[in-house]
């Protein structure tokens, strides 16, 4: 428990450091933050090779201090032990984004989607990477597939917190495919329903044009 608290403290410090940078760091922040949050949300009861989880956790600590090369070595060891480890591939996407190797990041995102076609976050990651590489058509295709996945999740989930998350991510993807009014209205509705959650203030600022300006060059 103490180690987990220390990791979370490091994570919060890491995110604060990234937030202090310019808006051009926003894209990397978005992907890496999503990756890191998924680590703390993972269900340890899932049938995953325990040693793969250990290597993943070691990679996580390297990501936290931006040692991406070391993190990549460790995450590759994790995936060699369990090739269907979705969290591992999600982290690999984040590592390659941190290294600005976007072609390899897209390959990792596609592998993640291949393993679990219902892993909605994977489509958002892949779409963002395509936008970085200037392929708007492919980016929109990934975003639309992500929206379809979130539609399914919203219908099926019984967890109130997960429902809010799915609705928020879906709204963000709507804005990224040009459905600005629909996505913004949903975020405003979520903000009204959850007035103490300040994340919606930040998400409301992120329309497609702001998003495109934030992409790394």
C-alpha positions as CSV (number, residue, x, y, z in Angstrom):
1,X,0.0,0.0,0.0
2,X,2.9,2.4,0.9
3,X,4.6,1.7,-2.5
4,X,1.3,2.4,-4.3
5,X,0.8,5.7,-2.5
6,X,4.4,6.7,-3.4
7,X,3.8,5.8,-7.0
8,X,0.6,7.9,-7.0
9,X,2.4,10.8,-5.4
10,X,5.2,10.6,-8.0
11,X,2.5,10.4,-10.8
12,X,0.8,13.6,-9.5
13,X,4.2,15.4,-9.3
14,X,4.9,14.2,-12.9
15,X,1.6,15.5,-14.2
16,X,2.2,18.9,-12.5
17,X,5.6,19.1,-14.2
18,X,4.1,18.5,-17.6
19,X,1.2,20.9,-17.0
20,X,3.8,23.7,-16.3
21,X,5.0,23.3,-19.9
22,X,3.5,25.1,-22.9
23,X,0.2,24.0,-24.6
24,X,2.3,22.2,-27.2
25,X,2.9,19.6,-24.6
26,X,-0.8,18.9,-24.3
27,X,-1.0,16.0,-26.7
28,X,1.8,14.1,-25.0
29,X,0.2,14.9,-21.6
30,X,-3.1,13.6,-22.8
31,X,-1.8,10.3,-24.0
32,X,0.6,9.7,-21.2
33,X,-1.9,10.7,-18.5
34,X,-4.5,8.3,-20.0
35,X,-1.9,5.6,-19.9
36,X,-0.8,6.3,-16.4
37,X,-4.4,6.5,-15.1
38,X,-5.1,3.1,-16.7
39,X,-2.3,1.6,-14.7
40,X,-4.0,2.5,-11.4
41,X,-7.3,1.3,-12.7
42,X,-6.2,-2.1,-13.9
43,X,-7.8,-5.1,-12.3
44,X,-5.1,-7.3,-10.8
45,X,-7.6,-10.2,-10.8
46,X,-7.5,-10.5,-14.6
47,X,-5.7,-13.5,-15.9
48,X,-2.3,-11.9,-16.7
49,X,1.1,-13.3,-16.3
50,X,2.2,-12.0,-12.8
51,X,5.8,-11.5,-14.0
52,X,4.5,-9.4,-16.9
53,X,2.7,-7.2,-14.4
54,X,5.9,-6.8,-12.4
55,X,7.8,-5.7,-15.5
56,X,5.0,-3.4,-16.4
57,X,5.1,-1.8,-13.0
58,X,8.9,-1.3,-13.3
59,X,8.3,0.3,-16.7
60,X,5.7,2.6,-15.1
61,X,8.3,3.9,-12.6
62,X,10.6,4.7,-15.5
63,X,7.8,6.5,-17.4
64,X,7.1,8.6,-14.3
65,X,10.6,10.1,-14.5
66,X,10.6,10.2,-18.3
67,X,13.2,7.5,-18.8
68,X,11.4,6.2,-21.9
69,X,14.3,4.1,-23.3
70,X,14.5,2.1,-20.0
71,X,10.7,1.9,-19.9
72,X,10.6,0.5,-23.4
73,X,13.1,-2.3,-22.5
74,X,11.0,-3.3,-19.5
75,X,7.6,-3.1,-21.3
76,X,9.0,-5.3,-24.1
77,X,9.9,-7.9,-21.5
78,X,6.4,-7.7,-20.1
79,X,4.8,-8.2,-23.5
80,X,7.2,-11.1,-24.3
81,X,5.7,-12.8,-21.3
82,X,2.1,-12.0,-22.1
83,X,1.4,-10.9,-25.7
84,X,-2.3,-10.1,-24.9
85,X,-1.5,-7.6,-22.1
86,X,-3.6,-4.6,-23.1
87,X,-2.3,-2.3,-20.4
88,X,1.2,-3.2,-21.5
89,X,0.5,-2.1,-25.1
90,X,-1.3,1.0,-23.9
91,X,1.9,1.9,-22.0
92,X,4.0,1.1,-25.0
93,X,2.0,3.7,-27.0
94,X,2.6,6.3,-24.3
95,X,6.4,5.4,-24.3
96,X,6.7,5.9,-28.1
97,X,4.7,9.1,-27.9
98,X,7.2,10.3,-25.2
99,X,10.0,9.4,-27.6
100,X,8.2,11.1,-30.4
101,X,8.4,7.9,-32.5
102,X,4.9,8.2,-33.8
103,X,5.0,5.5,-36.4
104,X,5.9,2.9,-33.8
105,X,3.3,4.4,-31.5
106,X,0.7,3.8,-34.1
107,X,1.9,0.2,-34.6
108,X,1.5,-0.3,-30.9
109,X,-1.9,1.3,-30.8
110,X,-3.1,-0.9,-33.7
111,X,-1.8,-4.0,-31.9
112,X,-3.8,-2.9,-28.8
113,X,-6.9,-2.6,-30.9
114,X,-6.2,-6.0,-32.6
115,X,-6.0,-7.6,-29.1
116,X,-9.2,-5.9,-27.9
117,X,-11.4,-4.3,-30.5
118,X,-13.6,-2.9,-27.7
119,X,-10.7,-1.0,-26.1
120,X,-12.1,2.4,-26.9
121,X,-9.1,4.4,-25.6
122,X,-7.0,2.7,-28.2
123,X,-8.9,4.3,-31.0
124,X,-8.5,7.8,-29.5
125,X,-4.7,7.2,-29.1
126,X,-4.4,6.0,-32.7
127,X,-6.4,8.9,-34.0
128,X,-4.3,11.4,-32.1
129,X,-1.1,9.9,-33.5
130,X,-2.5,10.1,-37.1
131,X,-3.3,13.7,-36.5
132,X,0.3,14.3,-35.4
133,X,1.5,12.7,-38.7
134,X,-0.9,14.8,-40.7
135,X,-3.3,12.0,-41.8
136,X,-6.6,13.6,-40.9
137,X,-8.7,11.1,-42.9
138,X,-7.3,8.1,-40.9
139,X,-7.5,10.1,-37.7
140,X,-11.2,10.7,-38.2
141,X,-11.7,7.0,-39.0
142,X,-10.1,6.0,-35.7
143,X,-12.1,8.7,-33.7
144,X,-15.4,7.5,-35.2
145,X,-14.6,3.9,-34.3
146,X,-13.8,5.1,-30.8
147,X,-17.1,6.8,-30.6
148,X,-18.9,3.6,-31.5
149,X,-17.1,1.8,-28.8
150,X,-18.0,4.4,-26.2
151,X,-21.6,4.2,-27.4
152,X,-21.6,0.5,-26.5
153,X,-19.9,1.0,-23.2
154,X,-22.4,3.7,-22.2
155,X,-25.3,1.4,-22.9
156,X,-23.7,-1.5,-20.9
157,X,-22.0,0.1,-17.9
158,X,-23.6,0.0,-14.5
159,X,-20.7,1.9,-12.8
160,X,-21.7,5.7,-12.4
161,X,-18.0,6.9,-12.4
162,X,-17.2,4.8,-15.5
163,X,-20.3,6.2,-17.2
164,X,-19.1,9.7,-16.6
165,X,-15.7,8.9,-18.0
166,X,-17.1,7.2,-21.1
167,X,-19.5,10.1,-21.8
168,X,-16.6,12.6,-21.4
169,X,-14.2,10.7,-23.7
170,X,-17.0,10.3,-26.3
171,X,-17.8,14.0,-26.2
172,X,-14.1,14.8,-26.8
173,X,-13.9,12.6,-29.8
174,X,-17.1,14.2,-31.2
175,X,-15.3,17.5,-31.1
176,X,-12.3,16.0,-32.8
177,X,-14.4,14.9,-35.8
178,X,-16.0,18.3,-36.2
179,X,-19.2,17.8,-34.2
180,X,-18.3,20.7,-32.0
181,X,-21.8,21.7,-30.8
182,X,-22.8,18.1,-29.9
183,X,-19.6,17.4,-28.0
184,X,-19.5,20.7,-26.2
185,X,-23.2,20.4,-25.1
186,X,-22.4,17.0,-23.6
187,X,-19.4,18.3,-21.7
188,X,-21.5,21.2,-20.4
189,X,-24.1,18.8,-19.3
190,X,-21.5,16.7,-17.5
191,X,-20.1,19.8,-15.9
192,X,-23.5,20.8,-14.6
193,X,-24.1,17.3,-13.3
194,X,-20.7,17.2,-11.6
195,X,-19.9,20.8,-10.5
196,X,-17.0,19.7,-8.2
197,X,-15.1,18.0,-11.1
198,X,-12.9,20.7,-12.6
199,X,-11.6,18.4,-15.3
200,X,-14.6,19.4,-17.5
201,X,-13.4,23.0,-17.4
202,X,-10.2,21.9,-19.1
203,X,-11.9,19.6,-21.6
204,X,-14.3,22.4,-22.6
205,X,-11.2,24.5,-23.7
206,X,-10.0,21.7,-26.0
207,X,-11.9,22.2,-29.3
208,X,-10.3,20.7,-32.5
209,X,-8.4,23.8,-33.5
210,X,-6.9,24.2,-30.0
211,X,-6.1,20.5,-30.1
212,X,-4.3,20.7,-33.5
213,X,-2.3,23.7,-32.3
214,X,-1.1,21.6,-29.3
215,X,0.2,18.8,-31.3
216,X,4.0,18.3,-31.2
217,X,5.8,19.3,-34.4
